[in-house]
Amino acid sequence: MTIPTCSYNPPPPQKYPEYKFASSGSGTVNVTYRAYYLDNQNSHSFHAPGDLNLDASLEPLLNSFVNNISYFSRMYGSSQYGNLSWIGHDGGKAGSIRDTFHNVGKALDIKWIEWAGGHRSNPTEAALEVHDSNENWQPTTHRRLVAVEAGLRKWFGYVLNRGIRDHDNHFHVDTGCDVALRIRRGSRARASMSCHYFIQDCINAFTAIRTSYDGIWGASSEQAYQILLSDLGMECFDPVKYINHYMLLLDYIMMHGLADQPAGTFRWGDTAVT
């Protein structure tokens, strides 16, 4: 099995792969990007749209993410979804003295997602999205958070999630890796670990199994991952090896997360993704 490589050698970042994955559904969704500001130590706010300070190459990818997840929100979510309305971000950070994707405008930190119907997903308070103050699991907000990450992973190869140090309050996305479920650790080891956290989040959010949330894809996580595929009717698929299988898995994670349902509510062969 050949696992795609992931390198980190900016600027400039790796060219995004030539293949593009069409969004399910059609039409264009307009979304507002609001800059994040820390007003004081205990509060934050999102201000009016401003300069995202991003390279033009990210625009079609962000548009595809917005259109794609808006489609699944309309199709499978409650009336409190609808299309995405706005995205809160801590954006470009151009001018950094380090050679990073942020410095060349090819990365974005996403801190808030909100739908027209009022639902939101708030990576800024990611821990509270998954567990309340009494450490009780909140399946609805957890599933929604994982659905958002699945939507991002469909278009961005490098996604850092709440399991990665200093990323508990946002999703970092950039184009420095091929879109893939598993990548070589290489010099961007956090990308590999973030993939593993994502799979463990999918297992815990959508199956009856509770696997350790440690970023290690070991034997127990592999066994639970196979059960997740089986629950989805995808036991004959290999999302690690085949990119189209991975795209299908991400679609089904979005479907279940936005419908707030366990894996198997929609199954490959029973429910087509149109």
C-alpha positions as CSV (number, residue, x, y, z in Angstrom):
1,M,0.0,0.0,0.0
2,T,1.3,3.4,-0.9
3,I,0.6,6.2,1.5
4,P,0.7,9.7,0.1
5,T,3.6,11.8,1.2
6,C,3.2,15.1,3.0
7,S,6.0,17.7,2.9
8,Y,6.4,21.1,4.4
9,N,8.8,23.3,2.4
10,P,7.3,26.8,2.1
11,P,7.3,29.4,0.7
12,P,5.7,28.7,-1.7
13,P,3.7,25.7,-0.4
14,Q,3.2,22.6,-2.5
15,K,0.9,23.1,-5.5
16,Y,-2.6,21.8,-4.7
17,P,-3.2,18.5,-6.5
18,E,-4.8,18.9,-10.0
19,Y,-7.8,16.7,-9.2
20,K,-10.9,18.5,-8.0
21,F,-13.9,16.9,-6.3
22,A,-17.2,18.4,-7.4
23,S,-19.5,19.5,-4.6
24,S,-22.6,17.4,-4.1
25,G,-25.6,19.5,-5.2
26,S,-25.5,22.6,-7.2
27,G,-25.7,26.4,-6.8
28,T,-23.5,28.9,-5.1
29,V,-23.8,29.8,-1.4
30,N,-22.6,33.3,-0.3
31,V,-20.9,33.3,3.1
32,T,-19.5,36.1,5.2
33,Y,-16.0,35.8,6.7
34,R,-15.6,37.7,10.0
35,A,-12.3,38.4,11.7
36,Y,-11.9,37.1,15.3
37,Y,-10.7,39.5,18.0
38,L,-9.9,38.8,21.6
39,D,-11.6,41.7,23.4
40,N,-10.2,40.8,26.8
41,Q,-9.1,37.7,28.6
42,N,-12.6,36.4,29.0
43,S,-14.5,37.3,25.9
44,H,-14.2,37.4,22.1
45,S,-16.1,38.9,19.2
46,F,-16.3,38.6,15.5
47,H,-16.1,41.8,13.6
48,A,-17.3,42.9,10.2
49,P,-15.8,41.3,7.0
50,G,-12.3,42.5,6.3
51,D,-9.4,41.5,4.2
52,L,-8.8,37.8,4.5
53,N,-5.3,38.3,3.3
54,L,-5.4,34.9,1.5
55,D,-3.8,33.7,-1.7
56,A,-6.4,33.4,-4.5
57,S,-5.8,29.7,-4.8
58,L,-7.7,29.1,-1.5
59,E,-10.9,30.8,-2.7
60,P,-12.2,27.9,-4.8
61,L,-11.4,25.5,-2.1
62,L,-13.2,27.5,0.6
63,N,-16.2,28.0,-1.8
64,S,-16.3,24.3,-2.4
65,F,-16.3,23.6,1.3
66,V,-19.2,26.1,1.9
67,N,-21.3,24.8,-1.0
68,N,-20.7,21.2,-0.1
69,I,-21.5,21.3,3.6
70,S,-24.4,23.7,2.9
71,Y,-25.9,21.1,0.6
72,F,-25.7,18.3,3.2
73,S,-27.0,20.8,5.9
74,R,-30.1,21.4,3.8
75,M,-30.6,17.8,2.9
76,Y,-30.0,16.1,6.2
77,G,-30.1,18.8,8.9
78,S,-33.0,20.3,10.8
79,S,-34.6,23.7,10.0
80,Q,-31.9,25.2,12.3
81,Y,-29.3,24.6,9.6
82,G,-29.9,25.8,6.0
83,N,-26.9,27.2,4.2
84,L,-23.7,28.3,6.0
85,S,-24.1,32.0,6.9
86,W,-20.7,33.1,8.2
87,I,-17.3,31.8,9.2
88,G,-15.2,33.4,12.0
89,H,-11.5,33.3,11.4
90,D,-8.2,34.3,12.7
91,G,-6.7,34.7,9.3
92,G,-3.6,35.2,7.2
93,K,-1.0,36.5,9.6
94,A,1.1,37.8,6.7
95,G,4.4,39.3,7.7
96,S,5.5,36.5,10.1
97,I,9.2,36.1,10.2
98,R,8.9,32.4,9.8
99,D,8.3,30.6,6.5
100,T,4.8,29.3,7.0
101,F,1.7,28.8,5.0
102,H,0.1,31.6,7.0
103,N,2.9,33.9,5.9
104,V,2.2,33.4,2.2
105,G,-1.5,33.6,2.7
106,K,-2.2,29.9,2.0
107,A,-3.6,28.9,5.4
108,L,-6.6,29.9,7.5
109,D,-7.5,29.4,11.1
110,I,-11.3,28.8,11.4
111,K,-12.8,29.6,14.8
112,W,-16.6,29.7,14.2
113,I,-19.1,28.2,11.8
114,E,-22.7,29.5,11.8
115,W,-25.7,28.5,9.7
116,A,-28.6,30.7,8.5
117,G,-31.0,28.7,10.8
118,G,-29.0,29.6,13.9
119,H,-27.0,26.4,14.6
120,R,-23.3,26.9,15.1
121,S,-20.1,24.9,15.5
122,N,-17.6,26.6,17.7
123,P,-14.0,25.2,17.6
124,T,-13.1,28.1,19.9
125,E,-14.7,26.2,22.7
126,A,-14.0,22.7,21.2
127,A,-13.8,21.0,24.6
128,L,-17.2,22.3,25.6
129,E,-18.5,21.2,22.2
130,V,-17.8,17.6,23.1
131,H,-18.3,17.5,26.9
132,D,-20.2,19.8,29.1
133,S,-18.9,21.3,32.4
134,N,-19.7,18.0,34.1
135,E,-17.8,16.0,31.5
136,N,-21.0,14.6,30.1
137,W,-20.7,13.7,26.4
138,Q,-22.8,15.9,24.1
139,P,-23.4,13.8,21.0
140,T,-25.2,16.5,19.0
141,T,-22.5,19.1,19.2
142,H,-19.7,16.5,18.9
143,R,-21.2,15.1,15.7
144,R,-21.7,18.5,14.3
145,L,-18.1,19.4,15.0
146,V,-16.8,16.2,13.3
147,A,-19.1,16.9,10.3
148,V,-17.5,20.3,9.9
149,E,-14.0,18.7,10.0
150,A,-15.0,16.1,7.4
151,G,-16.2,19.0,5.2
152,L,-12.8,20.7,5.6
153,R,-10.8,17.5,5.0
154,K,-12.6,17.0,1.6
155,W,-10.9,20.1,0.3
156,F,-7.7,20.6,2.4
157,G,-5.0,18.0,2.8
158,Y,-3.6,19.6,6.0
159,V,-6.1,20.0,8.8
160,L,-5.2,20.4,12.4
161,N,-7.9,19.7,14.9
162,R,-8.6,20.0,18.6
163,G,-6.3,17.1,19.4
164,I,-3.2,19.0,18.3
165,R,-1.5,21.2,20.9
166,D,-2.4,24.9,20.6
167,H,-5.3,24.0,18.2
168,D,-8.0,23.3,20.7
169,N,-9.8,26.5,19.7
170,H,-9.7,26.4,15.9
171,F,-9.2,24.3,12.8
172,H,-6.1,25.1,10.9
173,V,-6.3,24.4,7.1
174,D,-3.8,24.7,4.3
175,T,-2.8,23.0,1.1
176,G,0.6,21.6,2.0
177,C,-0.5,17.9,1.8
178,D,-2.4,15.8,-0.6
179,V,-6.0,15.1,0.4
180,A,-5.8,11.7,2.0
181,L,-6.9,9.8,5.1
182,R,-3.4,8.7,6.2
183,I,-0.2,10.4,5.3
184,R,3.5,9.8,6.1
185,R,4.5,11.5,9.2
186,G,7.6,13.1,7.7
187,S,8.4,16.7,8.7
188,R,4.7,17.5,9.2
189,A,4.0,14.9,11.8
190,R,1.1,16.8,13.3
191,A,-0.8,16.3,10.0
192,S,-0.6,12.5,10.5
193,M,-1.6,12.7,14.1
194,S,-4.5,15.0,13.3
195,C,-5.8,12.4,10.8
196,H,-5.7,9.8,13.6
197,Y,-7.6,12.1,16.0
198,F,-10.2,12.6,13.3
199,I,-10.8,8.9,12.8
200,Q,-11.0,8.4,16.6
201,D,-13.5,11.3,16.7
202,C,-15.6,9.6,14.0
203,I,-15.6,6.3,16.0
204,N,-16.6,8.0,19.3
205,A,-19.2,10.2,17.7
206,F,-20.9,7.7,15.5
207,T,-20.4,4.2,16.8
208,A,-21.2,2.5,20.1
209,I,-17.4,2.0,20.7
210,R,-15.4,4.4,22.8
211,T,-11.8,4.3,21.7
212,S,-8.9,6.3,23.3
213,Y,-8.6,9.8,22.0
214,D,-4.8,9.8,21.8
215,G,-3.9,10.4,18.1
216,I,-2.5,6.9,17.8
217,W,-4.0,4.6,15.1
218,G,-3.2,1.4,16.8
219,A,-4.8,-2.0,16.8
220,S,-7.9,-1.0,18.9
221,S,-8.5,2.1,16.7
222,E,-8.1,0.0,13.5
223,Q,-10.6,-2.6,14.8
224,A,-13.1,0.2,15.6
225,Y,-12.5,1.9,12.3
226,Q,-13.4,-1.3,10.5
227,I,-16.6,-1.5,12.5
228,L,-17.4,2.2,11.5
229,L,-17.0,1.2,7.8
230,S,-19.2,-1.9,8.4
231,D,-21.9,0.3,10.1
232,L,-21.8,2.5,7.0
233,G,-22.1,-0.4,4.6
234,M,-18.5,0.4,3.4
235,E,-16.7,-2.7,4.6
236,C,-15.6,-3.5,1.1
237,F,-14.1,0.0,0.6
238,D,-10.6,1.2,1.5
239,P,-10.6,4.9,2.2
240,V,-6.9,4.8,3.0
241,K,-5.8,3.4,-0.3
242,Y,-8.4,4.9,-2.7
243,I,-9.2,8.7,-2.7
244,N,-12.7,8.2,-4.1
245,H,-13.5,5.9,-1.2
246,Y,-12.2,8.5,1.2
247,M,-14.4,11.2,-0.4
248,L,-17.4,8.9,0.1
249,L,-16.5,8.3,3.8
250,L,-16.3,12.1,4.3
251,D,-19.7,12.5,2.7
252,Y,-21.3,9.9,5.0
253,I,-19.7,11.5,8.1
254,M,-21.2,14.8,7.1
255,M,-24.6,13.2,6.5
256,H,-24.7,11.5,9.9
257,G,-23.2,14.5,11.7
258,L,-25.7,17.0,10.4
259,A,-28.6,14.6,10.9
260,D,-27.3,13.9,14.4
261,Q,-27.6,10.1,13.9
262,P,-25.3,7.1,14.6
263,A,-23.4,5.4,11.8
264,G,-25.7,3.1,9.8
265,T,-28.7,5.4,9.7
266,F,-27.5,6.0,6.1
267,R,-25.7,3.1,4.4
268,W,-23.9,2.8,1.1
269,G,-26.2,0.9,-1.2
270,D,-29.3,1.9,0.7
271,T,-28.9,5.7,0.4
272,A,-27.2,7.3,-2.6
273,V,-25.2,10.5,-2.3
274,T,-26.5,12.7,-5.1
